[in-house]
Amino acid sequence: MRSRTLWAGIVLLALLAAGVAQAQQYPLDDAFTLDEQRFFGRFAIDYSLLSQYRNDKGAIENSPNDLKYYRVDEHVWVRVGVLDSLEIDADVGAREQNLREQKVTSAGTEYPTETGTAATDLNAGLKWRIVGNNRGAFSASGIVKLPYLYNVHQDLPPGDGQLDATGRLMGAVKVSLFTLGADAGFRYRANGPADDWVYGALAGFEYSIVYGRLQLNGVASLRNQEKNAKQHDFLAGPDYDLGEGAITLGIRPTNYLSIDFTGTYSAYGRNVANGGVYMLGLNLLF
């Protein structure tokens, strides 16, 4: 089963010519590509506090033992237009985590805390606009997630330690002040966890210096994980489903600078932490 899925993933990635713009889709990601020799950079910081999870049936439950988890992430994204129809993308970051759990002992109730700070996964990819212009585009994109900047066996690792490869087809159109888009693809995950179908949709607007977006990003497990697959990431098991909705509002005071705020919320899922993520981002375009 795993071998068939691997070959399916390889074929699809070849057809897509590789490359999702980001493993963690930020609010400005769509099928359009940068013009040749253009540069886009983004620095963002986000915060989340989690005390619930979705079980194997998707029902929300409180974490046992009054467990509370919070994290603060710093992200750096870079996009470079190699050609008008081809861009390269990379992102990396750092994660600070704190996990508190209630323990009852003979001496009373204690709340031991685990903490961890480390670099996150390095993601590198390509996006190729197959057809289109600045009013509509159909693109192929893909990414490789490289988990080599941290020790997955440390307390509270900042990622799942997985080498992943993802390919997507992406489409978008601009009509007057509005942008509509959708994407779908496949993610191959090495070393045992289930492979996934991935999908997304967006609706955005831009008026004067103000812009905003509604975005859905989803993961649907193929449920083909190996029996001994391990969970390293606190946020998700080796076999999970997840659907997240994101709302972004921002301002662009100049053609080169924009600032936005994004709230991302779990809409549905299975075997995954449940909660919200709040991100403030600064964008530069040259």
N, C-alpha and C positions, 0 to 999 in steps of 0.2 A: 504493500500500500504506500509506504513512504517513498519507495523508488519511483512508483508511477507519479506521485505528487511532485517529486523532485524534477522529473523530466518534463512534466507539465509546466512547472515554474520556469525551467530553463527555456523551453520553447516560447512561452509567453514573453519572458524578458527579452528574448532575441527579437520577437516580433515588435516589441515596443521600443527597441533600440536603447533600452535602459533609461532610468532616471526620474523618480519623484523629487520635486524640489525640496521637500523637507520630510523627515520622519514625523516630526511634530508639525502639522500644518499650521503655519501662522496665518493671521487673518488676511494677508495680502496675496495668498497663493492661488493662482488660477491658471488657465490654459495659455495666457498671453506670455510672450517672452520679451526680454529686454532688447532694445536696439543694440547693434554692434558697438562695442567699446563703452557701453554704459555700465555703471556700477551701482548696485543697491546694497546697502548695509543696514542691519537692524540690531539694536541692543535692547534687550527687554529683561524685566525682572518679574517673577510671578510668585504668588503665595497660595497655599492651600492648607486647609485644616480638615481632617477626615476622622470620623468616629463611627462610620457605618460601612457596610459592604452589601453586595448583592450575591445571594447564594446561588447554587447550581440551577435553581428554578427561576432565578431572576428577582426573587422577593428581597426587599430591603430589610436588613437586620442590623441591630446595634452590635458593634464589635464586642467580643467577650472581655470580661475583667476590666470594664471601664477604659478600654484601650483608646488612646488618642494619638494621632499621627499628624505632624505638620512638616511642611517642607518649604524652602525658599530656593528658587532656581534663578540663575543668571544665564541668559542665552546670548549668543552672537551668531547671526546669520549673514552670509555673504552670497550675493548673486552677481555674476559677470556675464555680459553679453559677448559671446565669442563671434557670433554672426547674428544677423537680424532674426534668424530662425533657430538659433541654438544658444543656450546659456548653460554655464556650469554653476553648481550650487554646493554650499557646504555650511554646516552648523555644528557648534559645540557649546558646551556650557559647564557650569558648576552647580552642585546641589548640596544644600545643607538640610539635614533631616533630624527629626527629634521624635522618638517613640516613647510614650509613657503608658505603663500598664499597672493596674492595681493588683497587689499580692497581699493575701491575708496570711500572717504568720502568728506564731504563739506570742510574739511581742506586740502584735497589733497589725494595723493596715499600713502597708508601705506602697509607695509609688516609684519604683525604680525607673530610671530613664536611660535609654540608649540614644546616642547621637552619632552622626557621621557627616563628614564633609569631603567631597571628592569631585573630580571632573566627571562629566557624563559621557555618553556615547558620542563618537565622531561620526557624522553622516556626510556622505559625499555622493553627488548625483549629477544628472544631466536632464535637461528638458529640451525637446526638439518640437518646434512648431511645424507640423506636417503640411498644413494648409491654413491660409487665413491672413488677416491683416490686423490693424488696430481696432476694428469693429467686430470681428469674429475670428475665432481660432479653434483649431483642432490639433491637439498635441499629444505626444508620447513622453512619458517621464518615468524615471526610476531612480532608486537609491540603494546604496549599500550602507548598512549600519555596522560600524566597527567598534566593538566593546573592549578596546585595548588600553584605555586610559585609567582603569581602576581594577581592583581585585574583587571579583564577584563573590569571594568567600569571606570578605570582611563583614563586620557588623553593619547592617543597613547599607548594602551596596547601592549606588546611585542608578543602577539599571539592572536588566535581567541577564547580562553577560552573553547575550545572543548575537551571533552573526546572522543578520537578516538581509534579504534582497527583495525589493518591492518594485513592481512595475505597474503603471497606470496608463489609461487613456483618459484624456481630459478635453472637455469642450467648454467654450464660453462665448457669449455674445453681448455686445453693448448696444443698448437702445436708449437714445436720448441720455438721461441722467443715470440710467440704471445698467447694472451688470448682472447677468444670470449665468450660472455655470454648473457643471456636474462632472464627476469623474468616477472611475471604477477600475479595479485592478486586483492583483494577487500578490501575497507576501509569502515567500518561502523562509522558513525558520529552521536553522540547523540544530543538531544536538537534542532532538526529542520533542520540543513543544509542538502544538498543533499549528499547521499552516493556516492562513486566513484569506478570505476575500475582504477587500477594503473598498470603501465607497464614500462619496461625499457630494454635497450640493451647496450652492451659495446663491444669495441674492444681495446685491449691494447698490449703493447710490453715492453720487458725489455732486454736491451743489456748492458753488463758490469755494470757500476754504473748508467746508465740512464734508465728511464722508462717513459711511457706516456700512456694516454688513451683518447679515444673518447667515450662519454657516452650520452645516451638519456634517460630522465625520463619523464613520462607522467601521467596525471590525466584526466580521462574522466567521467564527471558527469552523474549520473543516472537521474538527473533532478527531483528528488522526494522530494525536499525540502518542508517544511511546509510553508503555506502562510505568517505566521508571523515570519519567520526566519530572524534574525538580522545579520548585518555585523559588527563585532568588529575589525577584522584585516584589516588594511588599504590596504594590498596587494592583497586581494581576497574577493569576495562576497560569500554568502552562497551557490551559485550554479555557479561553474566555471569549465572550461577546461583549461589545461595547458600542453604545451610540451616544454621542455628545453633541449638544447644541451650543453655539458660541454667538455672542452679540458683541459687536465692535463699534465704537464711536471714536472719531478722531478729527483733528484739524490739520490743515496743510497751509501754514502761513506763508510759505514760499514754495517755489517749484522744487527745491532741494531738500526741504525739511518737513517732516510730519510727526505728530505725536498722537498715540491712540491708547485707549483702554479697552480691554477685552475681558468679558466674563464667560467662562466655559462651565457648563453644567451637565451632569450625567442624566440622560433621558431614559435609558434602558441598558440592560446588560446582564451578565452572568459571570460568577466567579471573579469579581472585580470590585475594587474599592468604589464607594459612592460618595460624591461630594462635588464641590466647585473649585475652580482655579481662577485667580484674578491676576491679570497681566497688564503692566504698563510698558509701552514700547516707544522707542525713539528711532525714526527711520531717516536715512540719508540717501539721496539719489543724485548721481553725477553723470 
